[in-house]
Amino acid sequence: MTQTIAIIGAGIAGLATGLALQQEGREIILIDKDAPPPTSPDQSDADFAFKEWQRKGVTHLRHSHAFLARLYKIIRDDYPDLLTALLNAGCRELTFEDMLPPALAKNYVPDSEDKDFTILSSRRSTFEYVIRKFVEAQPGITLLTNTQVTGLGSTRTPDGTLMLTGIDIKTANGENDHIATDIVVDAGGRLSFAEKWLETKGVDITAPEAPTGIIYYTRHYRLRPGQSEPQRSEAPATGDLGYLKFGIFPADNDHYSITLAVSEEEEELRKAVVDPDVFDATCAAIPGLKPWIDASRAESVSRVFGMGKLFTRWRELLPDGKPALLNFYPIGDAYIRTNPLYGRGCSFAFVEAEGLKQALNTHTDPAARLAAYVKYVEKEVRPYYTTMLKQDAQGIKASKALLTPNRKRSLRAKITKSFIEDALMIALRSDITLFRNFVRGFQMIAPSDQWLKNRRAVVKIALAWLRGKRRNAALYPPTPGPKRAEMFRRLALSAEADINRLATDT
Ligand SMILES: Cc1cc2nc3c(=O)[nH]c(=O)nc-3n(C[C@H](O)[C@H](O)[C@H](O)COP(=O)(O)OP(=O)(O)OC[C@H]3O[C@@H](n4cnc5c(N)ncnc54)[C@H](O)[C@@H]3O)c2cc1C
């Protein structure tokens, strides 16, 4: 018998789910409220999608994205034709060698594992556009665009548990309809309505939200004809200044973007940096970014996109070990939302899609399926999520501390800072085995804190600490950028306004 699956949302998670679940005997209906990507006879599909694709449902479509090694590996190994299509469209493979700190790059000897550390890099619109085209061409998948899911059909099992039986939709021509399905996947993203629909049915899947403490600002640039990207140098192209985090995102077809993630507490800077001139002036003050905004090398091709309300949240599908409801599987941001700084959301979505595939292929009982799905995601995703939550809390604390003059740092805070700067970073920049361990964690190949429990790694880090600053001098990275007061002076902003505001608030 054919199994029908409705997927609410054809963003990254919806597309990943369509790919993973597609098989003979299944009918998959992907539904998205937004319009399909437009095409142009004159411009490349990637450029046209970037400029013209209306995506009210994905407000972060034009924010910087990078796609981690875990995601690259899934696409490379499970969907090689999709990887070819992505590369043909201009998406780029950034290799392990590209990531090496200068001291390690000099004597680099490749290891067979290094090919698994490659990341994919492109504009998010290009990545999504190519996957969309690929998924649409798969047998057994129908994609309905300009179609909104407006509610959920349901029944109750004999023990009273809610069980979904389909979805209500408003079609492109404004008609209301109902589609009966065996399974409903909620890939409706961070603003999914499922929570509200389920509330009216007496099911609570709300989850507490934790702040990320940052606001995202992104601007895109295109290389001028004949120009190339700046050479790698000692000045870091990603970094954390406390009040501001920054990064370069190489992209497809001669494009790249810069993201400045400003601390939520920095109201003066937040208001100012949305102005393109201030954005570029901020970049010009950061040595690792300066060559990227050189007007003779590249021209800006967008305004500054800003985005706030960036929360972290994980829905509980088995409260007290019992299913909250059956035949309902949230995926992607509808299930787990994270701080975009770590660039993990799309990887999570692909990993979760694999978990759902295994659960549906192994079990027929709806409760067993849900349990298997949750177990898989807990194992594969939770360790990274937990580490990110801790790092977010530390980042928020550090950015608040900058606005608290004359603060006294505790001994513990001083030791932690020294451990990170004088031991961990130095060891990573000088030992390729440790650096591979770090990349494995960062790229979601193995949980981040796992390698830090390894005795040999601990000894190497301790030795780096013991060597002391003088003997390690050559291994320190240059200062990533100006201190807060200096940056505010250069941008002609008041450095005191937010300090005074915070002092009054507390
Ligand atoms: C600023 C920013 C930067 C990021 N950077 C990265 C990065 O570098 N790397 C990375 O891996 N991740 C990154 N992420 C996270 C990543 O973008 C998300 O995790 C990813 O988009 C989640 O995909 P999704 O399909 O769950 O949601 P979305 O991509 O948001 O898609 C949701 C879809 O559902 C549709 N929809 C919603 N409700 C309905 C409805 N009722 N009916 C029909 N359709 C509906 C919407 O139209 C939309 O198409 C970033 C996120 C942000 C906010």
The ligand as an SDF file (V2000), in Angstrom:
LIG
                    3D

 53 58  0  0  0  0  0  0  0  0999 V2000
   20.8090   34.5550    9.9190 C   0  0  0  0  0  0  0  0  0  0  0  0
   20.9390   33.0670    9.8040 C   0  0  0  0  0  0  0  0  0  0  0  0
   22.1110   32.5020    9.3140 C   0  0  0  0  0  0  0  0  0  0  0  0
   22.2430   31.1220    9.2520 C   0  0  0  0  0  0  0  0  0  0  0  0
   23.4140   30.5600    8.8070 N   0  0  0  0  0  0  0  0  0  0  0  0
   23.5240   29.2230    8.6950 C   0  0  0  0  0  0  0  0  0  0  0  0
   24.6890   28.6110    8.1680 C   0  0  0  0  0  0  0  0  0  0  0  0
   25.6710   29.2700    7.8610 O   0  0  0  0  0  0  0  0  0  0  0  0
   24.7100   27.2600    8.0480 N   0  0  0  0  0  0  0  0  0  0  0  0
   23.6570   26.4870    8.4180 C   0  0  0  0  0  0  0  0  0  0  0  0
   23.7230   25.2670    8.2750 O   0  0  0  0  0  0  0  0  0  0  0  0
   22.5530   27.0290    8.9410 N   0  0  0  0  0  0  0  0  0  0  0  0
   22.4510   28.3660    9.0790 C   0  0  0  0  0  0  0  0  0  0  0  0
   21.3210   28.9190    9.5730 N   0  0  0  0  0  0  0  0  0  0  0  0
   20.2250   28.0430    9.9920 C   0  0  0  0  0  0  0  0  0  0  0  0
   19.4700   27.5500    8.7730 C   0  0  0  0  0  0  0  0  0  0  0  0
   19.1980   28.6030    7.8860 O   0  0  0  0  0  0  0  0  0  0  0  0
   18.1690   26.9280    9.2380 C   0  0  0  0  0  0  0  0  0  0  0  0
   18.4630   25.9640   10.1950 O   0  0  0  0  0  0  0  0  0  0  0  0
   17.4470   26.3120    8.0540 C   0  0  0  0  0  0  0  0  0  0  0  0
   16.9600   27.2870    7.1950 O   0  0  0  0  0  0  0  0  0  0  0  0
   16.2790   25.4890    8.5800 C   0  0  0  0  0  0  0  0  0  0  0  0
   15.5630   25.0200    7.5030 O   0  0  0  0  0  0  0  0  0  0  0  0
   14.0180   24.7700    7.6520 P   0  0  0  0  0  0  0  0  0  0  0  0
   13.6020   24.1100    6.4000 O   0  0  0  0  0  0  0  0  0  0  0  0
   13.7200   24.1610    8.9500 O   0  0  0  0  0  0  0  0  0  0  0  0
   13.3710   26.2250    7.7060 O   0  0  0  0  0  0  0  0  0  0  0  0
   13.3070   27.3070    6.5570 P   0  0  0  0  0  0  0  0  0  0  0  0
   14.4690   27.1880    5.6820 O   0  0  0  0  0  0  0  0  0  0  0  0
   13.0390   28.5750    7.2500 O   0  0  0  0  0  0  0  0  0  0  0  0
   12.0450   26.8960    5.6840 O   0  0  0  0  0  0  0  0  0  0  0  0
   10.7320   26.8720    6.2020 C   0  0  0  0  0  0  0  0  0  0  0  0
    9.7990   26.7780    5.0110 C   0  0  0  0  0  0  0  0  0  0  0  0
    8.4730   26.4840    5.4670 O   0  0  0  0  0  0  0  0  0  0  0  0
    7.5490   27.2500    4.7080 C   0  0  0  0  0  0  0  0  0  0  0  0
    6.3270   27.3350    5.5140 N   0  0  0  0  0  0  0  0  0  0  0  0
    6.2270   27.7360    6.8110 C   0  0  0  0  0  0  0  0  0  0  0  0
    4.9450   27.6270    7.2440 N   0  0  0  0  0  0  0  0  0  0  0  0
    4.2280   27.1430    6.1930 C   0  0  0  0  0  0  0  0  0  0  0  0
    2.8580   26.8250    6.0140 C   0  0  0  0  0  0  0  0  0  0  0  0
    1.9570   26.9700    7.0020 N   0  0  0  0  0  0  0  0  0  0  0  0
    2.4600   26.3650    4.8170 N   0  0  0  0  0  0  0  0  0  0  0  0
    3.3530   26.2070    3.7840 C   0  0  0  0  0  0  0  0  0  0  0  0
    4.6550   26.5050    3.9090 N   0  0  0  0  0  0  0  0  0  0  0  0
    5.1000   26.9510    5.0920 C   0  0  0  0  0  0  0  0  0  0  0  0
    8.2730   28.5660    4.4860 C   0  0  0  0  0  0  0  0  0  0  0  0
    7.7570   29.2840    3.3760 O   0  0  0  0  0  0  0  0  0  0  0  0
    9.7040   28.0670    4.2220 C   0  0  0  0  0  0  0  0  0  0  0  0
    9.9150   27.7860    2.8600 O   0  0  0  0  0  0  0  0  0  0  0  0
   21.1700   30.2890    9.6580 C   0  0  0  0  0  0  0  0  0  0  0  0
   20.0000   30.8560   10.1480 C   0  0  0  0  0  0  0  0  0  0  0  0
   19.8820   32.2240   10.2320 C   0  0  0  0  0  0  0  0  0  0  0  0
   18.6230   32.8080   10.8040 C   0  0  0  0  0  0  0  0  0  0  0  0
  1  2  1  0
  2  3  1  0
  2 52  2  0
  3  4  2  0
  4  5  1  0
  4 50  1  0
  5  6  2  0
  6  7  1  0
  6 13  1  0
  7  8  2  0
  7  9  1  0
  9 10  1  0
 10 11  2  0
 10 12  1  0
 12 13  2  0
 13 14  1  0
 14 15  1  0
 14 50  1  0
 15 16  1  0
 16 17  1  0
 16 18  1  0
 18 19  1  0
 18 20  1  0
 20 21  1  0
 20 22  1  0
 22 23  1  0
 23 24  1  0
 24 25  2  0
 24 26  1  0
 24 27  1  0
 27 28  1  0
 28 29  2  0
 28 30  1  0
 28 31  1  0
 31 32  1  0
 32 33  1  0
 33 34  1  0
 33 48  1  0
 34 35  1  0
 35 36  1  0
 35 46  1  0
 36 37  1  0
 36 45  1  0
 37 38  2  0
 38 39  1  0
 39 40  1  0
 39 45  2  0
 40 41  1  0
 40 42  2  0
 42 43  1  0
 43 44  2  0
 44 45  1  0
 46 47  1  0
 46 48  1  0
 48 49  1  0
 50 51  2  0
 51 52  1  0
 52 53  1  0
M  END
$$$$
